[in-house]
């Protein structure tokens, strides 16, 4: 395993005046804007993706808060016909509404939350932003293999997201984010809105495919001289495994959604049983894509954790090869387990086979968790914000994984299926996994991306608000699910109201945490101190360029000399980012 020698870091520092950072304006504001909109620099494209997915995260978060506001109390119709409990209807000033209209409004916000978060935030989140920015840097490349295709994928993402936003402006859809047939083909919701939202997901799929294809070729062809497969950082392994899933699985959902639009527009029987179609066929197609894409969401997160955990424990990663191969194993097995979403609509034999395969995917995941914990053992741990989020990931993702076991077993899944237990499990896996790791990665690499340090105190306050708010919001939903509360219902029994109210309070604490982080990052850009090139003592390639990186990444072609995780034996645990001494590289005798 190896990192880099670029004629010593002193040479790099000396040559900084030769080329400005990628953030340096090109002239007037208009010229700079045109430069960004037409750029083929992977770093600028990664930053544009970053702010775009942040905006989508904001929209999805607003929809989530609207859902939680509605669930503060159940919708009720009194004997005199008056409606109580529809907080959304009251919030929007609707009068003389019915229970059905109130439920429909709730369904629209629930659908918007799911569709935006999954297709416009979680799937592209880490690969398109941090992956675009750091994958070429980490392998010593000047850019991705197909820079213009990279820019095209960004505009396709914007184009697809625009369709989704237009559908929201026109009134939204009420189908649920899975677009299950036959409801999505027969719902009374505006036909144009449904078609626009489905087309949004279809178009976004092309962006995902192009990004994945670009990453696969980049990893194969543009590694620095001397960098073998097992010299790559584990974040690169994770992005590479993710890209394989993106390329192979995304066409399936594209074709499925196109068939859905075709059926709804031309009244052709494909999934609608009233016209001779099969709604379960849609479920098979949808989940054949959507379960592998769960690992598109979580594999890059695992890659971030492998980086932050080893740097901030100042210790070589335990079981490098096992972690690398487990990423590929997860990618492969992910294509075999889609049927566990259909336990209630399959035959017993089929369900039993898929149940066994579901437990199989836990093995490579457990390998990663074991190796992460082993890396922490006797490490010199620095509890800064990236490491706090790394530790939170281990806690919340472990809960998400363990609570998935009852859903993989046929006997318990039949009772928990479509309950709030599934909602809690999904959010502990996706939010407690992907979003938490994303926050760890953002805090870890923010000074490298923008050249400005941020307030550790402010970011830690944001962390504790996120940690408390997240667990209060979703841990209570495990109890709701086991007690029989079905998901996707705006009306419920009064006995569930206290837990719903606790969950809603937690959601607002969680939102406060994100606003604290937003303030910290804005303050960093405005008045933050200049970040050092290697403010955390990392040994992977991105730390050998300036903060922020120069336009073409490196002044000299990288030559590998030592491993990406060959840290010095001891670094004082009181050190914060920017205070680490540069560790002496340990030669790898295997090369």
C-alpha positions in Angstrom: 0.0 0.0 0.0 1.3 3.4 -0.9 0.8 7.2 -1.0 2.9 9.8 -2.7 6.2 11.6 -3.1 6.0 14.9 -5.0 9.6 16.0 -4.7 8.9 16.8 -1.0 6.2 19.0 0.3 8.6 22.0 0.5 8.8 22.0 -3.3 5.0 22.0 -3.5 4.8 24.9 -1.1 7.5 26.8 -3.1 5.6 26.3 -6.4 2.2 27.6 -5.1 2.7 30.9 -6.8 2.8 29.2 -10.2 -0.8 28.2 -10.2 -3.8 29.5 -8.2 -6.4 27.4 -6.5 -9.4 26.1 -8.4 -11.5 28.7 -6.5 -9.6 31.6 -7.8 -11.9 33.9 -9.8 -11.3 34.1 -13.6 -12.2 37.7 -13.9 -15.5 39.5 -13.5 -18.4 37.9 -11.7 -20.1 37.0 -15.0 -16.9 35.5 -16.5 -16.4 33.5 -13.3 -20.0 32.3 -13.4 -19.6 31.2 -17.0 -16.4 29.5 -16.1 -18.1 27.5 -13.4 -21.1 26.6 -15.5 -18.8 25.3 -18.4 -16.1 23.8 -16.3 -14.7 20.3 -16.8 -12.7 20.5 -13.5 -13.9 17.6 -11.3 -13.4 19.7 -8.2 -15.8 22.4 -9.3 -18.3 19.9 -10.5 -18.1 18.2 -7.1 -18.7 21.5 -5.4 -21.7 22.3 -7.6 -23.1 18.8 -6.8 -22.5 19.4 -3.1 -24.5 22.6 -3.0 -27.2 21.1 -5.2 -27.7 18.1 -3.0 -27.7 20.3 0.1 -30.6 22.3 -1.4 -32.5 19.1 -2.2 -31.8 17.9 1.4 -33.3 21.2 2.6 -36.5 20.6 0.5 -36.7 17.0 1.6 -36.2 18.1 5.2 -39.0 20.6 5.0 -41.3 17.9 3.7 -40.2 15.7 6.6 -41.0 18.4 9.1 -44.4 18.8 7.5 -45.1 15.1 7.9 -44.1 15.2 11.6 -46.3 18.3 12.2 -49.2 16.5 10.7 -48.6 13.5 13.0 -48.6 15.6 16.2 -52.2 14.5 16.5 -54.5 12.1 14.6 -57.0 13.4 12.1 -60.6 12.9 13.5 -64.1 13.6 12.3 -66.6 14.5 15.0 -70.2 13.5 15.0 -71.2 17.0 13.8 -68.9 16.6 10.8 -66.1 18.9 11.9 -62.5 17.8 11.3 -59.8 18.0 13.9 -56.1 17.2 13.9 -55.3 18.2 10.3 -52.4 20.5 11.2 -51.2 20.7 7.5 -54.6 21.8 6.3 -54.7 24.5 9.1 -51.2 25.5 8.3 -52.0 26.1 4.6 -55.3 27.9 5.5 -57.6 25.3 3.9 -61.2 25.5 5.0 -64.1 22.9 4.8 -61.7 20.1 4.1 -62.6 16.4 4.5 -60.7 13.6 6.1 -59.8 12.3 2.7 -58.5 15.7 1.6 -56.4 16.0 4.7 -55.0 12.5 4.2 -54.2 13.3 0.6 -52.3 16.4 1.6 -50.3 14.3 4.1 -49.6 11.7 1.3 -48.2 14.4 -1.0 -45.7 15.6 1.6 -44.7 12.1 2.5 -44.1 11.3 -1.2 -42.1 14.4 -1.7 -40.0 13.7 1.3 -39.2 10.2 0.1 -38.7 10.9 -3.6 -36.5 14.0 -3.0 -34.4 12.3 -0.3 -33.8 9.1 -2.2 -33.5 10.1 -5.8 -32.1 13.7 -5.5 -30.1 13.5 -2.3 -29.0 10.1 -0.9 -28.2 8.4 -4.2 -26.1 11.2 -5.7 -25.0 12.7 -2.4 -21.6 11.3 -1.6 -20.5 9.8 -5.0 -21.3 12.9 -7.0 -20.0 15.5 -4.6 -17.2 14.1 -2.4 -16.5 11.3 -4.9 -16.1 13.7 -7.8 -13.9 16.0 -5.7 -11.6 13.5 -4.0 -11.4 10.3 -6.1 -9.0 11.8 -8.7 -7.0 13.4 -6.0 -6.7 10.2 -4.0 -5.4 8.2 -7.0 -3.1 11.0 -8.2 -5.0 11.9 -11.3 -5.5 15.4 -12.8 -9.2 14.7 -13.5 -11.7 12.0 -14.1 -11.4 9.9 -17.3 -14.2 11.7 -19.1 -14.4 15.3 -17.9 -17.1 16.4 -20.4 -19.2 13.4 -19.6 -18.9 14.5 -15.9 -20.2 17.9 -16.8 -23.0 16.4 -18.8 -24.0 14.2 -15.8 -24.2 17.4 -13.7 -26.6 19.1 -16.1 -28.7 15.9 -16.4 -28.9 15.9 -12.6 -30.2 19.5 -12.8 -32.6 18.7 -15.6 -34.1 15.7 -13.7 -34.3 17.6 -10.5 -36.1 20.5 -12.3 -38.8 18.0 -13.4 -39.3 17.0 -9.7 -39.4 20.6 -8.5 -42.0 21.5 -11.2 -44.1 18.6 -10.0 -43.9 20.0 -6.5 -44.9 23.5 -7.7 -47.9 22.1 -9.6 -49.2 20.3 -6.5 -47.0 17.3 -5.9 -48.0 13.6 -6.1 -49.4 11.2 -3.6 -48.2 7.8 -4.8 -45.4 7.3 -2.3 -41.7 7.4 -3.3 -41.9 3.8 -4.6 -44.6 4.6 -7.2 -46.2 1.3 -6.5 -48.7 0.1 -9.1 -51.6 0.0 -9.7 -52.1 3.0 -7.5 -49.6 5.1 -9.4 -51.3 4.3 -12.7 -54.9 5.0 -11.4 -54.5 7.7 -8.7 -56.7 10.7 -9.0 -53.7 13.0 -8.5 -53.0 15.2 -11.5 -51.7 13.0 -14.4 -49.0 15.5 -15.4 -47.6 15.7 -11.8 -47.2 11.9 -11.6 -45.6 11.7 -15.0 -43.2 14.6 -14.2 -42.1 13.1 -10.9 -41.5 9.6 -12.5 -39.6 11.2 -15.4 -37.5 13.1 -12.8 -36.4 9.8 -11.3 -35.9 8.4 -14.8 -33.7 11.3 -15.9 -31.7 11.3 -12.7 -30.8 7.7 -13.5 -28.8 8.7 -16.5 -26.7 11.1 -14.3 -26.1 8.2 -12.0 -25.0 5.8 -14.8 -22.7 8.4 -16.4 -21.1 9.2 -13.0 -20.6 5.5 -12.2 -19.1 4.8 -15.7 -16.7 7.7 -15.3 -15.5 6.5 -11.9 -14.9 2.9 -13.1 -12.8 4.0 -16.0 -10.9 6.6 -13.9 -9.9 4.0 -11.3 -8.8 1.5 -14.0 -6.9 3.9 -16.1 -5.7 7.0 -14.2 -4.0 5.7 -11.1 -0.7 7.3 -10.3 2.4 5.4 -11.4 3.1 2.5 -9.1 -0.4 2.5 -7.5 -1.7 -1.0 -7.5 -5.2 -2.1 -6.6 -4.2 -2.6 -3.0 -2.5 0.8 -2.8 -5.7 2.7 -3.2 -7.4 4.4 -0.2 -10.5 2.5 1.0 -12.7 5.5 0.0 -11.7 4.8 -3.6 -12.6 1.1 -3.2 -16.0 2.1 -1.8 -16.7 4.5 -4.7 -15.5 2.0 -7.2 -17.9 -0.7 -5.8 -20.7 1.9 -5.8 -20.0 2.8 -9.4 -20.4 -0.9 -10.5 -23.8 -1.0 -8.9 -24.8 2.3 -10.5 -23.9 1.1 -14.0 -25.5 -2.3 -13.7 -28.6 -1.6 -11.7 -29.8 1.8 -12.7 -31.0 0.8 -16.3 -33.5 -1.5 -14.7 -35.3 1.3 -12.8 -35.1 3.5 -15.9 -36.9 1.0 -18.0 -39.4 0.3 -15.2 -40.3 3.9 -14.7 -40.6 4.5 -18.5 -43.1 1.5 -18.6 -45.0 3.2 -15.8 -45.2 6.5 -17.7 -46.2 4.5 -20.9 -49.0 2.7 -19.1 -50.4 5.8 -17.5 -50.2 7.9 -20.6 -51.4 5.4 -23.2 -53.6 3.2 -21.0 -51.6 0.0 -21.9 -51.8 -2.9 -19.5 -48.3 -3.7 -18.1 -48.7 -3.5 -14.3 -52.5 -2.7 -13.9 -54.4 -6.0 -13.3 -57.6 -4.4 -14.6 -55.9 -4.3 -18.0 -54.2 -7.7 -17.8 -51.0 -6.4 -16.1 -49.1 -7.7 -13.0 -48.5 -5.2 -10.1 -46.0 -7.6 -8.5 -43.9 -7.4 -11.6 -43.4 -3.7 -10.9 -42.3 -4.5 -7.4 -39.7 -7.0 -8.7 -38.4 -4.5 -11.2 -38.4 -1.7 -8.7 -36.6 -3.6 -5.9 -34.1 -5.2 -8.3 -32.8 -1.7 -8.7 -33.7 -0.2 -5.3 -32.1 -2.7 -3.1 -28.7 -2.6 -4.8 -29.1 1.2 -4.7 -29.4 1.0 -0.9 -25.7 0.1 -1.1 -25.1 3.0 -3.6 -26.2 5.0 -0.6 -24.2 3.2 2.1 -21.0 2.0 0.5 -19.5 5.5 -0.1 -20.5 6.2 3.6 -18.5 3.2 4.6 -15.6 4.5 2.6 -15.6 7.8 4.4 -15.7 6.0 7.8 -12.6 4.0 6.8 -10.8 7.2 6.1 -11.8 9.3 9.1 -11.6 6.5 11.6 -8.0 5.6 10.8 -6.8 9.2 10.6 -8.3 10.4 13.8 -7.3 7.3 15.7 -3.8 7.7 14.3 -3.5 4.0 13.5 -3.2 1.9 10.4 -6.5 0.4 9.3 -7.0 -3.1 10.5 -7.7 -5.6 7.7 -7.2 -3.4 4.7 -7.8 -6.3 2.2 -10.8 -7.6 4.1 -12.5 -4.2 4.0 -11.7 -3.7 0.3 -13.0 -7.1 -0.7 -16.1 -6.7 1.5 -17.1 -3.7 -0.5 -17.0 -5.8 -3.7 -18.9 -8.6 -1.9 -21.6 -6.2 -0.7 -22.0 -4.9 -4.3 -22.3 -8.5 -5.6 -24.7 -9.8 -3.0 -26.9 -6.7 -3.2 -28.2 -7.9 -6.6 -29.5 -11.1 -5.0 -31.7 -9.9 -2.1 -34.4 -7.7 -3.6 -37.1 -10.2 -2.9 -37.1 -9.6 0.9 -39.2 -6.5 0.1 -41.8 -8.8 -1.3 -42.2 -11.4 1.6 -45.9 -10.7 1.8 -46.5 -11.1 -1.9 -44.3 -14.1 -2.7 -44.6 -17.9 -2.3 -43.1 -19.6 0.7 -40.2 -21.2 -1.1 -39.1 -18.0 -2.9 -39.4 -16.0 0.3 -37.3 -18.5 2.2 -34.5 -18.3 -0.4 -34.5 -14.5 -0.3 -34.5 -14.6 3.5 -31.4 -16.7 3.5 -29.7 -14.4 1.0 -30.6 -11.4 3.1 -28.7 -12.8 6.1 -25.7 -13.5 3.8 -25.2 -9.8 3.1 -24.7 -9.2 6.8 -21.4 -11.1 6.6 -19.3 -8.5 4.6 -20.9 -5.7 6.5 -20.0 -7.3 9.8 -16.4 -7.7 8.5 -16.2 -3.9 8.1 -17.6 -3.2 11.5 -15.2 -5.6 13.2 -12.2 -4.1 11.4 -13.3 -0.6 12.3 -13.6 -1.4 16.0 -10.3 -3.3 15.9 -8.7 -0.1 14.3 -9.9 1.9 17.3 -8.3 -0.5 19.8 -5.4 1.2 21.4 -5.6 4.1 18.9 -4.7 7.7 19.8 -8.3 8.9 19.3 -9.0 12.6 18.7 -12.6 13.5 19.4 -13.0 16.3 16.9 -16.3 16.7 14.9 -15.4 14.3 12.1 -14.5 11.6 14.6 -17.6 12.3 16.7 -19.7 11.7 13.6 -17.6 8.6 12.8 -18.4 7.2 16.3 -22.1 8.1 15.8 -22.1 6.2 12.6 -20.8 3.1 14.3 -23.6 3.4 16.9 -26.5 4.2 14.7 -25.6 2.0 11.8 -25.1 -0.9 14.1 -28.7 -0.3 15.4 -29.9 -0.1 11.9 -28.2 -3.4 10.9 -29.3 -5.3 14.0 -32.9 -4.2 13.7 -32.9 -5.4 10.1 -32.5 -9.0 11.3 -36.2 -9.3 12.3 -37.2 -8.0 8.9 -35.0 -10.6 7.2 -36.7 -13.4 9.1 -40.1 -14.5 7.6 -41.9 -15.1 10.8 -41.2 -11.6 12.3 -41.3 -9.7 9.1 -45.0 -10.6 8.6 -45.8 -8.8 11.8 -43.5 -5.8 11.3 -44.1 -5.3 7.5 -45.4 -1.9 6.6 -45.2 -0.7 10.3 -43.2 2.2 11.8 -40.6 -0.4 12.7 -39.6 -0.4 9.1 -39.5 3.4 9.0 -37.2 3.4 12.0 -34.9 0.7 10.6 -34.7 2.4 7.2 -33.7 5.8 8.8 -31.2 4.2 11.2 -29.6 2.6 8.1 -29.8 5.5 5.7 -29.8 8.6 7.9 -27.7 7.0 10.7 -25.5 5.5 8.0 -25.3 7.6 4.8 -26.1 11.1 6.2 -24.0 10.8 9.4 -21.0 9.6 7.4 -21.6 12.4 4.9 -21.4 14.8 7.8 -18.2 13.2 9.0 -16.8 13.5 5.5 -17.9 17.1 5.0 -16.3 18.1 8.3 -13.2 16.1 7.6 -12.6 17.5 4.1 -14.2 21.0 4.3 -10.9 22.8 5.0 -9.3 20.9 2.1 -12.1 21.8 -0.3 -12.4 25.5 0.6 -9.2 26.3 2.3 -10.9 27.6 5.5 -11.0 26.1 9.0 -14.3 26.0 10.8 -15.3 26.4 14.5 -14.8 23.1 16.4 -17.0 24.4 19.2 -19.9 25.3 16.9 -19.7 22.1 14.9 -19.7 20.0 18.1 -22.8 21.8 19.3 -24.4 21.0 16.0 -23.3 17.4 16.4 -24.9 16.9 19.8 -28.2 18.4 18.5 -28.1 16.1 15.5 -27.3 13.1 17.7 -30.0 13.8 20.3 -32.6 14.8 17.7 -32.0 11.9 15.5 -32.3 9.2 18.2 -35.3 10.9 19.8 -37.1 11.1 16.4 -36.5 7.5 15.2 -35.9 5.3 18.2 -39.4 6.0 19.4 -40.7 4.7 16.1 -39.4 1.2 16.9 -41.9 1.1 19.7 -44.6 2.5 17.5 -44.0 -0.3 15.0 -43.9 -3.1 17.5 -47.1 -1.9 19.0 -48.8 -2.0 15.6 -48.7 1.5 14.2 -48.8 1.2 10.4 -46.6 3.6 8.3 -48.0 6.1 5.8 -51.2 6.9 7.8 -52.1 10.4 8.9 -54.9 9.1 11.2 -54.1 6.7 14.1 -55.3 5.5 17.4 -55.0 7.9 20.3 -52.7 5.5 22.2 -49.9 6.2 19.7 -50.1 10.0 20.1 -47.5 10.4 22.9 -44.8 8.6 20.9 -45.6 10.6 17.8 -45.3 13.8 19.7 -41.9 12.8 21.1 -40.8 11.9 17.6 -41.9 15.2 16.3 -40.1 17.1 19.0 -36.9 15.2 18.1 -37.3 16.1 14.5 -37.2 19.8 15.3 -34.1 19.3 17.5 -32.5 17.5 14.6 -33.4 20.5 12.3 -31.8 22.9 14.8 -28.5 20.8 14.6 -28.4 21.2 10.8 -29.0 24.9 11.0 -26.1 25.2 13.5 -23.9 23.4 11.0 -25.0 25.7 8.2 -24.1 28.7 10.3 -20.7 27.2 11.1 -19.9 26.5 7.4 -21.0 30.0 6.3 -18.9 31.5 9.1 -16.0 29.4 8.0 -16.2 30.7 4.4 -16.5 34.3 5.6 -14.0 34.6 8.4 -12.4 31.2 8.8 -8.6 30.9 9.2 -6.6 29.6 6.3 -6.3 25.8 6.4 -2.9 24.1 6.1 -2.3 21.7 3.2 -2.2 18.7 5.6 -4.1 19.9 8.7 -4.9 16.3 10.0 -1.7 14.4 9.2 -3.2 12.2 6.5 -1.0 10.1 4.2 -3.4 9.7 1.2 -2.8 11.7 -1.9 -5.2 14.6 -1.4 -3.1 15.9 1.5 -0.1 16.5 -0.8 -1.7 19.4 -2.5 -2.7 22.8 -1.1 -5.9 23.7 0.7 -7.9 24.4 -1.5 -6.2 22.3 -4.2 -4.6 24.0 -7.2 -6.5 23.8 -10.5 -4.6 20.8 -11.9 -4.4 19.0 -8.5 -0.6 18.3 -8.4 2.5 20.3 -9.6 4.4 17.0 -10.2 3.4 13.6 -11.2 2.9 11.6 -8.0 5.3 8.8 -7.3 4.3 6.3 -4.6 6.7 5.5 -1.7 4.6 4.4 1.3 1.1 3.2 2.3 -2.0 5.4 2.7 -2.4 4.4 6.4 1.2 3.9 7.5 1.0 6.4 10.4 3.7 7.2 12.9 3.3 5.3 16.2 2.0 8.1 18.5 0.4 11.5 18.0 -0.6 13.4 21.1 -4.4 12.8 21.6 -5.0 16.5 22.5 -4.1 17.6 18.9 -6.8 19.2 16.9 -7.0 19.5 13.1 -4.1 21.8 12.0 -1.9 20.8 14.9 -0.8 17.4 13.8 3.0 17.0 13.2 3.6 15.3 9.9 4.1 11.6 10.6 7.2 9.9 9.3 6.1 7.5 6.5 6.7 3.8 7.1 8.1 2.1 4.1 6.0 -0.8 2.8 8.4 -3.7 2.3 5.9 -5.4 -0.1 6.8 -2.9 -2.8 
